[in-house]
Amino acid sequence: MAVLVLGTASAGYLYYQHLNNNIRSSARSGGESGVKKAAPNAEGDSPLNILLIGSDSRNSAENVKLGGSKDTAGDKPRADVQMLLHISADRKNSSLVSIPRDTILHIPECTDSETGQKYPATDSSPINESLQRGGPGCTLTTWEKLTGVYIDHWIMLDFAGVVAMADAIGGVEVCVKTGVWDKPTRLVRGGSGLKLPAGKNTVQGKQALQWLRTRHAFGNDQNRAKAQHMYMNSMLRTLKKQNLWSDAGRLMDLAETATNALQVSDEIRSVKKLYDLSMQLKSVPIDRITMTTMPTAEWSQDRNKLVPIEKSADTLWRLVREDVAFDKNGKEKKPSASSTPSGPPAAEPATLGVSVVNGTGVGQTAKDGRATEVADLLHGKGFAEADTSKDLDPSKDTAVRYPQEDGAQGKADAQSVAKALGLPTTAVKADPKAGGLTVVVGADWRDGTVYKAPKVEAGDLPEGADDINAADKSQCMDIYSVYRWDGKS
């Protein structure tokens, strides 16, 4: 977008600077999560993770008018919508995971980068309050602590921004199985005001916002997330069909709207960086984009709140951490019959110094003595120089890290250690911060002498993950009976 704007706008450089000045930003992270960026693959590419946040800010007259609740005008905004966009290292598939806003989970200690105010950790607040406890950086840190996924950037929109972007796109097609009117009832206050006849409808502006905010008519927060995914999938299909790149006037309108609507993390605060970011997703085919919601259940202390279904959620996040596609539409690579291992041989085990770190303390207390147990395993395999580290490095997954500057030899040595412990090759990571060959014993290997890697394959989403592929045009929302509309009254 930036390149084309520069080539078509008469103002040239001045207009480009004007767009840059529109963009607001703040710090990427609000605290320490301990999560490290994934190591590059064999081709030198890494996955890209972006946290998308929809703010319920009512701190402007326009947002109060659109948000429907004047009672909270002036309050710190909450993160009404939260989605993690994952783009694979090879840029051939993408996945998006939502967490319902009322999900109760651990929000870590955070510092607001704008005010310097510190907020203590909490285990009894819904995730949408993370935005109030240190800004979008705290929401990102909360996601990293939960998922073990390093998140590169965040992008945030408020109500007015959603309306402006929907208008700029020209409308998005959605579908309801029956007519819907999400209005206040005798028992339930509020409602988004969404009013649509049965079938397919094109929504834009305020009506698009109503669709994205509707909860009661769709039954619950999980279905609300599903409706949001349907909207985003339809929006992607719409943008793919539109010939934006040859329409200079419309392109400039979109650039103006987008830069005014978005707030981003500091490291992507420029039109060029946002353009480069959009190009990462542009190459992903529509049928390789899959959206789902983290499996949740009612919280025992309040049925209006949710909690993660831990086993299913862990499986989902492992797929993201290991860069495994959510769909089965990719063609499997068959190894060449003539291929032979490349690179130098590993050094003799007895000559390798290996540091073993206890990383089992994720979501619970680290298991005492676990580093010593694994170091003893290595001694039995001939790694006489294996020793334990007093450091604690909480990690979801067990990994063997080697200094990036050690190159092919470091990789070969790390693979030798991984093989001795029965770890998969994906556990071997190049780390620019590693001081030497290091085994981090993760929360996935708290006990035993044999590592049992959870099996994750493309398209094998856990039970409760209601996934939608972006190419699927047949999706249509069910309407809770109380909010069905006959199209007349």
GINORVEN-V741971 format. One record per residue. N is the residue number from 0. RES is the residue in three letters. PSI is psi in whole degrees, 0 to 359 (* if undefined). BURIAL is I if it has 24 or more other C-alpha atoms within 12 Angstrom, else O. D_LAST is the distance of its C-alpha to the last C-alpha in Angstrom with 2 decimals. Layout:
n = [N:N]
res = [RES:RES]
psi = [PSI:PSI]
burial = [BURIAL:BURIAL]
d_last = [D_LAST:D_LAST]
This chain:
n = [0:1:2:3:4:5:6:7:8:9:10:11:12:13:14:15:16:17:18:19:20:21:22:23:24:25:26:27:28:29:30:31:32:33:34:35:36:37:38:39:40:41:42:43:44:45:46:47:48:49:50:51:52:53:54:55:56:57:58:59:60:61:62:63:64:65:66:67:68:69:70:71:72:73:74:75:76:77:78:79:80:81:82:83:84:85:86:87:88:89:90:91:92:93:94:95:96:97:98:99:100:101:102:103:104:105:106:107:108:109:110:111:112:113:114:115:116:117:118:119:120:121:122:123:124:125:126:127:128:129:130:131:132:133:134:135:136:137:138:139:140:141:142:143:144:145:146:147:148:149:150:151:152:153:154:155:156:157:158:159:160:161:162:163:164:165:166:167:168:169:170:171:172:173:174:175:176:177:178:179:180:181:182:183:184:185:186:187:188:189:190:191:192:193:194:195:196:197:198:199:200:201:202:203:204:205:206:207:208:209:210:211:212:213:214:215:216:217:218:219:220:221:222:223:224:225:226:227:228:229:230:231:232:233:234:235:236:237:238:239:240:241:242:243:244:245:246:247:248:249:250:251:252:253:254:255:256:257:258:259:260:261:262:263:264:265:266:267:268:269:270:271:272:273:274:275:276:277:278:279:280:281:282:283:284:285:286:287:288:289:290:291:292:293:294:295:296:297:298:299:300:301:302:303:304:305:306:307:308:309:310:311:312:313:314:315:316:317:318:319:320:321:322:323:324:325:326:327:328:329:330:331:332:333:334:335:336:337:338:339:340:341:342:343:344:345:346:347:348:349:350:351:352:353:354:355:356:357:358:359:360:361:362:363:364:365:366:367:368:369:370:371:372:373:374:375:376:377:378:379:380:381:382:383:384:385:386:387:388:389:390:391:392:393:394:395:396:397:398:399:400:401:402:403:404:405:406:407:408:409:410:411:412:413:414:415:416:417:418:419:420:421:422:423:424:425:426:427:428:429:430:431:432:433:434:435:436:437:438:439:440:441:442:443:444:445:446:447:448:449:450:451:452:453:454:455:456:457:458:459:460:461:462:463:464:465:466:467:468:469:470:471:472:473:474:475:476:477:478:479:480:481:482:483:484:485:486:487:488]
res = [MET:ALA:VAL:LEU:VAL:LEU:GLY:THR:ALA:SER:ALA:GLY:TYR:LEU:TYR:TYR:GLN:HIS:LEU:ASN:ASN:ASN:ILE:ARG:SER:SER:ALA:ARG:SER:GLY:GLY:GLU:SER:GLY:VAL:LYS:LYS:ALA:ALA:PRO:ASN:ALA:GLU:GLY:ASP:SER:PRO:LEU:ASN:ILE:LEU:LEU:ILE:GLY:SER:ASP:SER:ARG:ASN:SER:ALA:GLU:ASN:VAL:LYS:LEU:GLY:GLY:SER:LYS:ASP:THR:ALA:GLY:ASP:LYS:PRO:ARG:ALA:ASP:VAL:GLN:MET:LEU:LEU:HIS:ILE:SER:ALA:ASP:ARG:LYS:ASN:SER:SER:LEU:VAL:SER:ILE:PRO:ARG:ASP:THR:ILE:LEU:HIS:ILE:PRO:GLU:CYS:THR:ASP:SER:GLU:THR:GLY:GLN:LYS:TYR:PRO:ALA:THR:ASP:SER:SER:PRO:ILE:ASN:GLU:SER:LEU:GLN:ARG:GLY:GLY:PRO:GLY:CYS:THR:LEU:THR:THR:TRP:GLU:LYS:LEU:THR:GLY:VAL:TYR:ILE:ASP:HIS:TRP:ILE:MET:LEU:ASP:PHE:ALA:GLY:VAL:VAL:ALA:MET:ALA:ASP:ALA:ILE:GLY:GLY:VAL:GLU:VAL:CYS:VAL:LYS:THR:GLY:VAL:TRP:ASP:LYS:PRO:THR:ARG:LEU:VAL:ARG:GLY:GLY:SER:GLY:LEU:LYS:LEU:PRO:ALA:GLY:LYS:ASN:THR:VAL:GLN:GLY:LYS:GLN:ALA:LEU:GLN:TRP:LEU:ARG:THR:ARG:HIS:ALA:PHE:GLY:ASN:ASP:GLN:ASN:ARG:ALA:LYS:ALA:GLN:HIS:MET:TYR:MET:ASN:SER:MET:LEU:ARG:THR:LEU:LYS:LYS:GLN:ASN:LEU:TRP:SER:ASP:ALA:GLY:ARG:LEU:MET:ASP:LEU:ALA:GLU:THR:ALA:THR:ASN:ALA:LEU:GLN:VAL:SER:ASP:GLU:ILE:ARG:SER:VAL:LYS:LYS:LEU:TYR:ASP:LEU:SER:MET:GLN:LEU:LYS:SER:VAL:PRO:ILE:ASP:ARG:ILE:THR:MET:THR:THR:MET:PRO:THR:ALA:GLU:TRP:SER:GLN:ASP:ARG:ASN:LYS:LEU:VAL:PRO:ILE:GLU:LYS:SER:ALA:ASP:THR:LEU:TRP:ARG:LEU:VAL:ARG:GLU:ASP:VAL:ALA:PHE:ASP:LYS:ASN:GLY:LYS:GLU:LYS:LYS:PRO:SER:ALA:SER:SER:THR:PRO:SER:GLY:PRO:PRO:ALA:ALA:GLU:PRO:ALA:THR:LEU:GLY:VAL:SER:VAL:VAL:ASN:GLY:THR:GLY:VAL:GLY:GLN:THR:ALA:LYS:ASP:GLY:ARG:ALA:THR:GLU:VAL:ALA:ASP:LEU:LEU:HIS:GLY:LYS:GLY:PHE:ALA:GLU:ALA:ASP:THR:SER:LYS:ASP:LEU:ASP:PRO:SER:LYS:ASP:THR:ALA:VAL:ARG:TYR:PRO:GLN:GLU:ASP:GLY:ALA:GLN:GLY:LYS:ALA:ASP:ALA:GLN:SER:VAL:ALA:LYS:ALA:LEU:GLY:LEU:PRO:THR:THR:ALA:VAL:LYS:ALA:ASP:PRO:LYS:ALA:GLY:GLY:LEU:THR:VAL:VAL:VAL:GLY:ALA:ASP:TRP:ARG:ASP:GLY:THR:VAL:TYR:LYS:ALA:PRO:LYS:VAL:GLU:ALA:GLY:ASP:LEU:PRO:GLU:GLY:ALA:ASP:ASP:ILE:ASN:ALA:ALA:ASP:LYS:SER:GLN:CYS:MET:ASP:ILE:TYR:SER:VAL:TYR:ARG:TRP:ASP:GLY:LYS:SER]
psi = [315:317:315:324:316:327:344:336:132:332:342:238:319:321:320:315:324:316:318:319:340:328:131:152:166:185:147:317:150:358:185:125:340:0:133:152:141:142:149:152:189:333:0:12:148:152:160:128:127:127:121:127:131:113:143:27:133:35:25:155:322:318:325:317:320:328:335:5:100:343:330:10:130:344:159:136:153:162:86:324:135:124:138:118:120:125:124:159:324:1:27:350:160:146:154:129:130:152:123:143:333:22:125:124:181:123:117:172:133:157:129:118:340:321:341:359:137:142:130:160:155:148:10:19:149:153:335:339:350:329:331:348:38:10:187:333:325:323:318:315:322:316:317:318:321:315:336:11:128:129:120:319:164:152:133:142:149:184:310:325:320:315:315:317:320:320:319:324:330:15:150:136:132:172:138:141:330:168:151:140:104:82:166:145:177:327:337:119:168:205:149:340:0:128:107:145:166:149:202:136:148:122:144:172:224:325:326:318:319:318:314:334:349:130:309:314:334:356:317:179:327:317:330:317:321:318:323:321:319:318:312:320:316:322:318:318:321:314:325:325:328:138:63:323:343:2:90:318:313:324:317:323:315:318:317:314:313:314:333:329:329:144:135:167:151:321:351:27:68:154:318:317:323:323:313:321:316:328:336:324:334:327:351:124:148:320:4:16:120:135:143:179:139:128:131:165:165:140:134:335:346:110:347:355:165:160:152:144:101:312:314:318:318:320:318:313:331:320:318:314:323:8:44:132:146:348:169:21:356:151:127:138:124:128:141:138:334:358:141:151:142:165:167:158:155:151:161:134:319:342:354:125:122:127:130:124:139:110:22:354:59:114:1:174:139:143:121:134:5:324:321:319:317:324:321:324:317:322:317:342:7:2:78:336:5:133:160:154:145:347:149:128:79:130:137:321:144:138:155:113:143:152:131:326:347:348:221:323:317:319:316:318:318:321:327:318:315:316:321:327:358:23:149:161:335:346:347:123:132:130:115:342:357:133:352:186:121:131:120:113:109:178:345:1:62:337:161:170:356:124:128:100:129:135:122:126:156:130:355:75:150:162:135:351:100:94:150:130:141:339:351:109:0:353:137:134:135:149:130:136:321:335:13:141:135:0:5:303:*]
burial = [I:I:I:I:I:I:O:O:I:O:O:O:O:O:O:I:O:O:I:I:O:O:I:I:I:I:I:I:I:I:I:I:I:I:I:I:I:I:I:O:O:O:O:O:O:I:I:I:I:I:I:I:I:I:I:I:I:I:I:O:O:O:I:O:O:I:I:I:O:O:O:O:O:O:O:O:I:I:I:I:I:I:I:I:I:I:I:I:I:I:I:I:I:I:I:I:I:I:I:I:I:I:I:I:I:I:I:I:I:I:I:I:I:O:O:O:O:O:I:O:I:O:O:O:I:I:I:I:I:I:I:I:I:I:I:I:I:I:I:I:I:I:I:I:I:I:I:I:I:I:I:I:I:I:I:I:I:I:I:I:I:I:I:I:I:I:I:I:I:O:I:I:I:I:I:I:I:I:I:I:I:I:I:O:O:O:O:O:O:O:I:I:I:I:I:I:I:I:O:O:I:I:I:I:I:I:I:I:I:I:I:I:I:I:I:I:I:I:I:I:I:I:I:I:I:I:I:I:I:I:I:I:I:I:I:I:I:I:I:O:O:O:O:O:O:O:O:O:O:I:I:I:I:I:I:I:I:I:I:I:I:I:I:I:I:O:O:I:I:I:I:I:O:I:O:O:I:O:O:I:I:O:O:I:I:I:I:I:I:I:I:I:I:I:I:I:I:O:O:O:O:O:O:O:I:I:I:I:I:O:O:I:I:I:I:I:I:I:I:I:I:I:I:I:I:I:I:O:O:I:O:O:O:O:O:O:O:O:O:O:O:O:O:O:O:O:O:O:I:O:O:I:I:I:I:I:I:I:I:I:I:I:I:O:O:I:I:O:O:I:I:I:I:I:I:I:I:I:I:O:O:O:I:O:I:I:I:I:I:O:O:I:I:I:I:I:I:I:I:I:I:I:I:I:O:O:O:O:O:I:I:I:I:I:I:I:I:I:I:I:I:I:I:I:I:I:I:I:I:I:I:O:O:I:O:I:I:I:I:I:I:I:I:I:I:I:O:O:O:O:I:O:O:O:O:O:O:I:I:I:I:I:O:O:I:I:I:I:I:I:I:O:I:O:I:I:I:I:I:I:O:O:I:I:I:O:O:O:O]
d_last = [44.81:47.57:50.18:48.20:47.23:50.93:51.85:49.43:48.91:51.39:51.67:52.89:54.17:52.76:49.22:49.71:50.86:47.88:45.54:47.69:47.46:43.66:43.71:43.80:45.52:47.10:49.18:48.44:49.19:48.97:51.68:53.93:52.43:55.64:53.86:55.84:54.73:55.18:58.48:58.49:58.79:61.84:60.66:60.26:56.44:54.18:50.52:48.17:45.66:43.07:40.77:37.37:35.77:32.38:32.92:30.35:32.46:30.99:34.29:33.11:30.67:28.86:28.60:27.41:24.59:23.63:24.45:22.19:25.03:27.45:29.42:31.27:32.11:35.84:36.14:37.80:35.25:34.60:34.50:30.81:31.51:34.93:36.12:39.68:40.35:43.57:45.36:48.30:51.85:52.23:48.87:47.92:45.01:42.54:40.55:37.94:37.38:34.77:35.30:32.26:32.42:32.92:35.92:38.97:42.20:45.38:45.06:48.64:50.52:49.43:50.61:48.42:50.19:49.00:50.18:52.62:50.96:51.53:49.06:50.35:49.16:46.58:45.53:42.68:40.19:37.24:38.03:35.55:37.94:40.73:39.60:40.26:43.69:45.38:42.87:41.99:45.61:45.16:42.09:44.31:47.16:44.90:43.85:47.50:48.65:46.05:46.45:50.04:48.78:50.18:47.42:48.69:46.02:42.69:40.01:37.27:34.11:31.93:28.25:29.25:31.51:28.86:26.66:29.81:30.94:27.62:27.73:31.41:30.90:28.30:25.46:25.40:23.73:21.86:20.23:17.70:17.97:14.30:11.19:11.57:10.25:13.46:12.71:15.01:15.08:17.40:20.12:19.79:19.88:19.21:17.39:17.74:14.33:14.28:11.10:12.14:11.52:14.09:17.66:19.74:18.64:21.02:20.57:22.88:23.54:21.24:18.80:21.91:22.79:19.43:20.06:23.58:22.76:20.00:21.55:19.36:16.89:20.07:21.80:24.86:27.11:28.79:25.65:24.79:28.23:27.61:24.55:26.84:29.50:27.25:26.45:30.15:31.30:29.03:30.27:33.85:33.39:31.93:34.90:37.35:36.16:36.20:39.63:39.61:43.35:44.28:41.82:43.71:41.28:38.26:40.48:41.53:37.94:37.18:40.43:39.66:36.16:37.43:40.46:38.47:35.81:38.20:40.43:43.06:46.13:49.32:51.02:48.41:47.98:48.66:47.03:49.74:49.28:45.51:46.22:48.77:46.29:43.63:46.34:46.90:43.46:43.42:45.98:44.11:42.61:38.87:39.66:41.83:39.12:37.63:35.25:34.94:34.49:37.34:37.15:36.31:36.00:34.89:37.46:39.40:39.33:35.59:33.03:30.70:33.45:34.99:38.55:40.03:41.19:44.66:46.17:43.23:42.79:46.55:46.51:43.73:45.60:48.83:47.36:46.58:49.97:51.85:49.88:48.81:45.97:42.69:42.62:45.16:44.94:48.15:51.46:54.00:57.19:60.22:63.39:66.16:69.10:71.51:69.95:72.28:71.80:72.51:73.64:76.54:77.39:76.47:79.20:81.00:78.94:81.84:81.85:78.17:77.12:73.72:71.81:69.46:66.60:64.51:60.84:59.45:57.86:54.27:51.83:54.82:58.47:60.76:63.00:66.53:69.20:66.96:68.56:71.99:70.99:69.88:72.95:75.10:73.40:74.37:77.93:78.15:77.13:79.91:78.08:80.77:79.55:76.05:75.43:72.63:70.98:70.22:67.05:63.65:61.19:57.96:56.56:54.04:56.29:60.06:61.63:65.04:65.20:67.99:68.78:67.23:70.52:72.31:70.67:71.54:74.17:71.83:69.24:71.90:73.10:69.57:68.91:72.15:70.97:67.55:69.27:71.58:68.66:66.65:63.92:62.01:62.89:59.46:60.78:63.31:62.16:63.93:63.58:64.97:65.28:67.10:70.63:71.83:70.96:68.46:66.76:63.62:62.93:59.16:56.85:56.63:60.33:61.05:63.40:65.86:68.27:66.21:63.14:60.28:57.81:54.21:53.40:50.72:50.01:47.59:44.18:45.01:42.20:42.26:40.07:36.73:36.67:33.56:34.74:33.11:35.30:34.34:35.04:32.47:29.56:28.02:26.49:22.78:21.15:20.07:17.02:17.58:15.62:14.14:12.41:11.18:7.78:7.04:6.42:3.80:0.00]
